[in-house]
Amino acid sequence: MRPGPLNLITDVPGLRVGNADDPTLRSGVTVLTADEPFVAAVHVMGGSPGTRETDLLAPDRMVQDVDAIFLSGGSAFGLDAGMGVMQGLRAAGRGFAVGPVRVPIVPGAIVFDLLNGGDKDWADSPYPTLGRRAYDAASHDFSLGTAGAGYGAMTGNLKGGLGSASCVLPSGLTVGALVVVNALGQATVGDTAHFWAVPFEEGVEFGGLGPAPAIPQDAPLPRKRLGEATTIAIVATDATLTKAQAHRMAVAAHDGMARAIVPAHTPLDGDLVFSVATGGKPLQDPVTDPFQLGHAAATCLARAIARAVYLARAEPFDLQPSWQSRFGT
């Protein structure tokens, strides 16, 4: 496997991603959309998720495609971002047709960033506007680190952020990942600069430091409270998948989360993964292709998590150091 040309989820043809954030709020929204509706699924493994429209993604539901997926800060308030995304899609004439009416289908998930030092004393929720701005900004290239839904993210020891990565399989299928890292656990090993995801690093995409000299064996203690932590992600491919096959890819992708964050999937995290299939390329081998797609999704997600923390930038009044401010040169 090799990274795609941008090493972003938008290396999957047809996908676009937009960010919108507010430095005063210290929060934001990230939207993934596509030229055409796409198959989507979701798998939740954390104990404290916050979601919108995820029941529609089950294989037995009537709606088979969605128009966009959003990731947002703001805890439950961030679910309002979905309305802003719907407004953008409606203006573009997109949505599930019900007679003469079109209803945009926009699942989403949120992270808790209400205690990160930003000004949350709003009169009206800012998230519908951020959602619309993020949708309108969607393109093939976008910022990582302190950006979009990852703007105010934190982890157990360092600033979190927005990450992405991609790879191309020998079959020609492309896989990508997009993630907001706001975890209770750590992406780095103990007090070192080394990332748990280092076995999967491509080149020096998160520093090229190699493995940590030692692995801590102590039992970790939670550094956040119930509901304050979540890692939310999207993995995508240009393969043609059913909703059930897309669900299996989301399940496999969780392995990448566990490889890159320690601990992961705790009762205090809302960890979940959406999966997306644009249907550009049919599967050539019904056994090997899904097998490799799951592995690639996990690998891309692990790399994207490390990139999110590695690329986060220091800002005034941060409650945590960024990786760059603590370990960078």
C-alpha angles and dihedrals in degrees: 000000000000132000119263120249095273098028086227134115087254089073081086099091115251097020123119131184129201132190132202125176142164119220092202092050091040090216140090151165134255122198129195116198138155143212089257135020113279141203114260139179137174139211123194122202103158123092098230111045127165114200147159128213094349093135087069090065096067112113093243097054121109097237108077101180138039132209101216144348123218133202116198146178120222101081110240090348088063091066085077087073088079091069091056091050090049090053091054092048092046090053088053092052093248128142149084108308117238104172106299092343126089120205115194112225109220120167118185148166136213142215127211112249101145095115099049097104099265125130105266096166096111126155093209125026111265093204101087089056092046090049092052092046091050092050092048090049095053113134141139094270124050141159126270133200113030095021142105116344089354094058096104100024122135135184135200092287113357140036113282126209149158118313138180139177139167143198139191118223124219087253089062094250115136125219128188140177135209121188144175109211111206096140134164087219131059132263089203129065113256112301093335132104091237120112125228087224094060096114088066099043117131111215110314098323091139102023105293091242097145125218125336115262091238138009116231114238099193123117107255122234123214114260095188134050131247110298097013098099135063141145112205124184147172124212119191142185139182090228122115105250136166118233088257092053090047089052091055089052090054090050092051092047090064087072087068091054091053091048093052104037125048115227104017135171093031124163087253096054126077093211115175140154128211117201126207131195118188094190097227096135129034119229111262096195117031092205107034098040098056089042092055094041091059092048092047092048091053092047094048091048093052090051093045091053092053091046091052092058095037093053099043111118131219117251135179115282095016113168091208134033119252119236089247095052093048102038109009125104 
